[in-house]
């Protein structure tokens, strides 16, 4: 299964390590430094022409990639079916 992250870019779900909201995660200096170094080393790919809202950390062919997407992290999580899985796990823990 693939996750469409904008423009004409789709990533296999099995390759995705994290889907992170840029506004929240970049409050941390460590995350800002990580993204800056990743960009300098050529690991970052911008998807779309609007301001990015999300970064997706993925491993493709044993190489790390970071995709900056204009689609919100919540929308991407819903597309991936992860919201439903999280809700299911929460319900199981309550029972």
C-alpha positions in Angstrom: 0.0 0.0 0.0 1.2 3.5 -0.8 0.7 6.9 0.8 0.2 9.9 -1.5 2.0 12.8 0.1 1.3 15.5 -2.6 2.0 16.4 -6.2 2.8 13.1 -7.9 4.7 11.5 -5.0 3.6 8.4 -3.2 5.6 6.4 -0.7 5.2 2.7 0.3 3.7 2.6 3.8 6.3 0.0 4.8 9.0 2.6 4.2 7.6 5.3 6.4 9.2 5.7 9.8 7.5 8.9 11.0 4.9 11.5 9.9 5.6 14.7 11.9 3.8 18.1 12.1 6.4 20.8 11.3 4.8 23.4 13.6 5.0 21.2 16.6 8.3 19.4 16.0 10.3 22.4 15.0 9.8 23.9 18.4 12.7 21.7 19.4 16.2 22.9 18.5 17.3 19.3 18.0 14.6 18.8 15.3 15.5 22.0 13.6 19.2 21.0 13.6 18.3 17.5 12.3 16.3 19.0 9.4 19.0 21.6 8.6 21.8 19.0 8.5 19.6 16.6 6.4 18.9 19.3 3.9 22.6 20.2 3.7 23.4 16.6 3.0 20.8 16.2 0.3 18.3 14.0 2.1 15.3 16.4 1.9 12.8 16.5 -0.9 10.2 19.2 -1.1 6.8 18.0 -2.4 4.6 20.8 -3.6 4.9 24.5 -3.9 3.1 25.7 -0.8 4.6 26.1 2.6 5.3 22.6 4.1 3.2 21.5 7.0 4.6 18.0 7.5 7.8 16.1 7.2 7.8 12.4 6.5 10.9 10.4 7.5 11.2 7.3 5.3 13.8 4.7 4.3 14.0 3.8 0.7 16.6 1.4 -0.7 18.5 1.5 2.7 18.7 5.3 2.4 17.0 7.8 4.6 14.8 10.4 3.0 12.8 13.3 4.4 9.9 14.6 2.4 8.4 18.0 3.2 4.7 18.0 2.3 2.1 20.7 2.2 -0.5 18.2 3.4 -1.2 18.2 7.1 0.1 15.3 9.3 -3.4 14.5 10.4 -4.6 14.1 6.8 -1.6 11.9 6.0 -2.2 9.8 9.1 -5.9 9.4 8.1 -4.9 8.4 4.5 -2.5 5.8 5.9 -5.3 4.4 8.1 -3.2 5.0 11.2 -5.9 7.0 13.0 -8.3 4.0 12.9 -5.5 1.7 14.1 -4.7 4.0 17.1 -8.4 4.3 18.0 -8.7 0.5 17.8 -5.7 0.0 20.1 -7.1 2.5 22.6 -10.5 0.6 22.7 -8.7 -2.7 23.2 -6.8 -1.3 26.2 -10.0 0.0 27.8 -11.5 -3.5 27.6 
